[in-house]
Amino acid sequence: MNPPRTSGRDGDPPDDYPDGADGADGAKGADGADGDQAESREDRMWRWRRRTEVPLFVASTVFLGCYAVRILDDDLPQGWRDALLAVTYTAWAMFVADFAVRWRISGLGLSFVRRHLLDAIVVVLPLLRPLRIVEIYDSVQHRHEHARLSLYARVMSYASMTAGLLGFAGALTVYAAERYAPGATIKTFGDSVWWACSTLTTVGYGDVTPVTPKGRTVATFMMAGGLALLGAVTGSFSSWLIQRFALDQDRRPPGGFPGGLG
């Protein structure tokens, strides 16, 4: 029995070989063992991603929760703060281990980092890890024959989830950096949430702004993320409208009036 072949993207479920084609012969070709080895790596990569996607998502949620509690609860006893910090570093270690295992399985060397730049950024900035809920949802969709949502609905739902998680993580980080800074205008978490909303939506009222280098660095990334998300949602909605208008035009009776008269 021939081993399964992946569809080419990390984490996608393997597809069967096309009818009439021998998977082993097609993989070997002129390279023989190299094709089998590459196929084995893809299969191992898919199995690893499928086994770890849920535990890593749980670790991502726990990481964000622990980070949020340590920042928002000023009256938290030191023992609890230390325990939450330990859990946070444990979750971070899981992210690093996952990236290292996938790097080793791939056999791509430094090119693996270039092909998985978002994963590398998430390892360095683990607060962005909950954004991988989008990839997990996409993996679940691939296990079904057809996606449960249309393309446009998926784009808008992904963008909404990403904006919410990015805004919450950014608000936490900026609040932690700004609340005790001299001359800061972001003094409460509510101020930070308001700033995050106005930044992601590219409104930018300017009533509250970060003054620390860390806060401004986070603001720069959130501005870029807000522009990207806004462009994705606007483009998807515009494409959906054009598609609907085209369908209505095709269904309209000849003559330009109901019933085809005139």
N, C-alpha and C positions, 0 to 999 in steps of 0.2 A: 504494500500500500504506500502510495507516494505521500510524503509529508506535505502539510498545508503550506500555502504561499500567502504572504501578507499582501495587502493592497498597496504597499509602498510608503505609507505614512506611519510614523511611530505610534503604536497603540491601537491601530485599526485592526479589526478582526481579520483573520486570514480568509482569503477566497479560495474556492476550489479551482482546479485547473480547467481551462476551456475544454469543451468536448473535442475529442479527436486529437488532443495533444498530450504527450507523455511528459508529466512534470519533471521527472528525473532527467530524461533526455534533454528537455528544453533548458533545464538549469545547467546541465553539464556543458553541452555544446563543445566548443573548442577548449574552454577553460576547465571543464571537468570538476575537480575537487574544489576549485575556487567558487563555482556556482553553488555547490552543495553547502560549503561553509557559510557563504553569505545568506543562503536560505535558512540554514540552521540558526544563524544569529537573529534574523528577522523573526523567526518563530519563538525563540527564547525571549526576545524583546517584547513581543506581544503578550506572552504568558506572564512576564514580570509586570507589565503595565496593568494587566487585568487583575492580578492578585493584589497589587498595592494601591490602586486608584482610590478605593474607599478608605482604607486606613490612612492614607496620606491626606485625604480630604478631611477626615476627622481630626487629624493632627493639625491641619491648617486652621480649622475652626477653633480648636483648643488654644492654639498659639495666639490667634487674634483675641479670643476671649480673655486669656490670662494677661495679655498686654493691656487690654482695655481696663480691666479691673485694677491693675497696678497704677494706671494713670488717673483713673476717675475717682478712686476711693482713697482720699488722703488720710483717712482715719484707720486704714487697714493695719493691723498689728504687724510688727516686723517679721515675726515668724511666718505669717501667711504670705507676706511679700517675698520672702526668701523661697518659700515652697512654690509660689507661682513662677518665680524666676527660674527655678530648677525645671519645672514643667516646660517653660518656654524654650529653654536651651535644649531639652530633650527632643522637643518637636523640631527644632532647627537642625539637630543632629540627624533626625530622620530624613529631612529634605536633602541634606548633604550626602547621606549614604545612598539615597535613591538616585541622585544625579551621578554619583561615582559608579554605582552598579550599572546603570544604563550606558555610561561612557565606556566601561570595560566590555560590556556585551557587544556594543556596536563595532568595536575594533577600528574606529575611524580616526583615532588620535585627536589632534587639535581641531580638525574639521568638524567634529561632533559639537564643539562649543559654538562654532559659527552657525551650524544648522539648527541649533537649539538655543539661540541667544536668549529668548524669554526665560527658559528654564535656568540658564546661568544667572540672569538678573534676579530671578526669584530666590536663588540660593543666597545671593549677596544681600538682597532686600526681602527678607521672608515675610514682611507685612503684606506683600503683594501675593502671597501664596493662595489666599482664598479666591483670587481671581481665576484659579484653575478650575473652579466649579463649572465654568463654561466648557472647558475641555472634557471634564467628566460627563457632563450632560451630552456632549456631542458623541462620546464613546458609547453611552447608553443608546443613543439614537441609532448608531451604526449596527447595534445588535438586532435591530428590527429590520424587516424587509423594506419598510418605508418609514420615513420620518413622520412623527406625529404632528409636527407643525410645518407649515409651508416655509419656503426659503425666507420670505420677507418677515414673517412672524418670528422666525428663529433669529434673524439678525437683530430685530428690535428687542426681543427678549434677552439675548446675549448682551446687547448694549446696555439695557436697563440694569441687569444684574451686575455687570462690570462697573457701571457708574455708581451704583449704590455701595458696592464693596470698596471701590477706590476712594469714594468720598468719605466713607467712615474711617478707613485707614489713614487717609490724609488728614482728616480732622483731628484724629487722635495724636498723630505725630506733631502737627503744628501746635496743638494745644500744649503738649508736653514741652515743646521748645519755647513757646511764647509767654506762658502764663506768669512767669516770674522775671521776665526780661525787662530792663529799664525802658520806659517809653512805649511799652507794648499796648496795643489796642485790643488784642485778643486775650481777654482775661478770664473768660469762662468757656466751658465746652460748648455752650449754646452759641457764643460768638464764633467759635471755630467751625461749627456745623454750618452756620450762616455763611461764613467766608467760603467754605468748601462748596456749597451749593452755587453761590454766585460765580465762583471760579470755574467749576465744571460746565456751567451753562454759558460761559464766556460773557456774562453780564458785567461783572467787575464793578460794583458800586463804589468801592474805594473807601467805605466807611470804616472797615476793619481790614488791616493789612499786616502781614508778618514783617518783623523788623530784624530778626536774627538771621544769620547766614543759613542755618539749617532750615528755618521756616521758609525762607525765600527759595532755597533749592527745591524743597517739596512743592512749593507753589509753581515753579517752572515746569516740573513734570506733570502737575495736575492741569496746567493750562494746555500743554501738549495733548494730554489724554482727553481733556474736554473737547478740544477741536476735532480729534480723531473720532470720538464717539458721536459728536454732533453730526459730523460729515457722514458717518455710517448710517445713522438713523435717517437723516434727511435724504440721502441717496436712495436708501431702501424704500422709504415712503414714496418718493417721487417715481421710482420704477414701478411700484405697485399701482399708483394712480394711472400711469401711462398704460400699463397692462389692462387695467379695468376699462379705461376709455377705448382701447383698441378692441376689446371683446364686445363692448356695447356697440361700437361702430359696425363690427362684423354681423351682429345680430339684428341690426336695424333693417326693416323692410325696405325694398327699393322704392324710390320716389321721394323719400325724405319725409313722408307723413305716415302716421299709423294706418295700417291697412294697405299701404302701397299706392295710395291715391295721389294724384298731382304729379 
